[in-house]
Amino acid sequence: MTTPSSRRTFAIISHPDAGKTTLTEKLLLQGGAIHLAGEVKARGQARRARSDWMKIEQQRGISVTSSVMTFRKVFDDGRDITFNLLDTPGHEDFSEDTYRTLTAVDSAIMVIDAAKGIEPQTRKLFEVCRMRSVPIITFVNKVDREGRAVFETLDEVADALALDVVPMSWPVGMGGTFQGVLDFATGLVSRPEGDSREFLGKREAMEIPPEIAEEIELGQAGYPEFDLEAYRHGDLTPVYFGSALKNFGVAELIDAIARFAPPPRPQSSDQGTISPERADVTGFVFKVQANMDPQHRDRIAFMRMVSGTFKRGMKLTPSGLGKPIAVHSPILFFAQDREIADTAEAGDIIGIPNHGTLRVGDTLSEKNDVRFTGLPNFAPEILRRVALKDPTKTKQLRKALDDLSEEGVIQVFYPEIGAQWIVGVVGQLQLDVLISRLEAEYKVEAVLEESPFDTARWLKGSDAALKAFADFNKSNLAKDRDGDPVFMARSSWDVGYQQERNPELVFSATKER
Ligand code: G4P
């Protein structure tokens, strides 16, 4: 019998190239979810070949989709843990999507390249985690290669991220002198074996070279002791050293997630925090992906379970709809395949196939009595007008823009005056994705033109105040996909100016759904 506390729902955050894909693969291997190294990437590539927009991923060598992988591990002491690994897109342009994915995890692994230390994207993702007090375990990767001194890395993490660091292991040499990784918990060294010098399971006590022994002694004296509470508050990070490629430190990392990482956390809602122990099912949609399979035009809403035990066929009410839907073929993401879920617990992610009823930010619940908060839309930083090459395709364009805004790829604004729709994004790459997906999936050829606007703000206020504002500013008003009023601004100065003149209105840079 598994209980909610046997769930660990986490993400890996890193800068591109630090080794996230390799580590993911090794975690899945250890969990018995896949049997051959290389499968994650191979499957990734097969998937990428499917549609044009995914070529962008290939060309730029980045991952723009995020997925969910579930694996289970039974430890020697009998603990049976289910791990839900949510993959976060690694490109800075996708901060919105990444942000939303990080709202659905309880903890994160931060992967750092031993030779490069903290890189820009690591830092950005870390900031998102900090904002939400997501606890972090650090994995310093690639110690089989020449890297920076261990102290340098530890101090950089401590200084750059203002965190207490606690080394949990220590590399015995690096690069040419690499002899293994000492695990402080057991005092044993994982040793390289065979021609590939991989870790194949040999752990032994070993005479540590004096200069490294001295370093280790200093290290153990110089940093605080591990403190579970401080880690769970996001104030302290345990640091593991290893090599994803050669399999060092991976088992220790899984054990650390099982042992220290928090089980499903309570989530904030309009009814206060909702505990994972609550009996009835609640959850929220943090991601919608359309056209995962071009043959089927399916659309999957990824729901993070907050409470209750979900059973197949159960009726849940989406907050955006108001009437219940029966969830007959939910999907669990066991790494090898999508599997039909029969039951799911708090902390689990289920994929719900649908035809556009479910949207990012929706709450789903049995009793329709709660709304989760904290999944914002961000004010776009780039606004473009969409022009059709073939004007008879207006209907298809509207459908495509609605779909893609629902997925969170873009935001769409329908101006009060004029026929040209405006799309907003937070990063340039989203525009490239938009154009190629319009062509590949909707057969719509479009171009993006400069728009006179620079940013947008959601408007809130009484009907009278909104109307008074609209009378004077019609050419700057639009509706978003939900029909909510948006002020299209020519500059941030414009926002400030209007805000001052209209104190009874709120000009908001985010919109919580
Ligand atoms: P990412 O998902 O974070 O972008 O990184 P990925 O796992 O794709 O790893 C980036 C490169 O670093 C890959 O090499 C990978 O083999 C290598 N790598 C990952 N972990 C380790 C490690 O522990 N030690 C060493 N020495 N290398 C590691 P590549 O040549 O770019 O790709 P590939 O052709 O080998 O797949």
Boltz pocket constraint, residues with backbone or C-beta under 6 A from the ligand:
constraints:
  - pocket:
      binder: B
      contacts: [[A, 14], [A, 15], [A, 16], [A, 17], [A, 18], [A, 19], [A, 20], [A, 21], [A, 22], [A, 23], [A, 61], [A, 141], [A, 142], [A, 143], [A, 144], [A, 145], [A, 242], [A, 243], [A, 244], [A, 245], [A, 246]]
      max_distance: 6.0
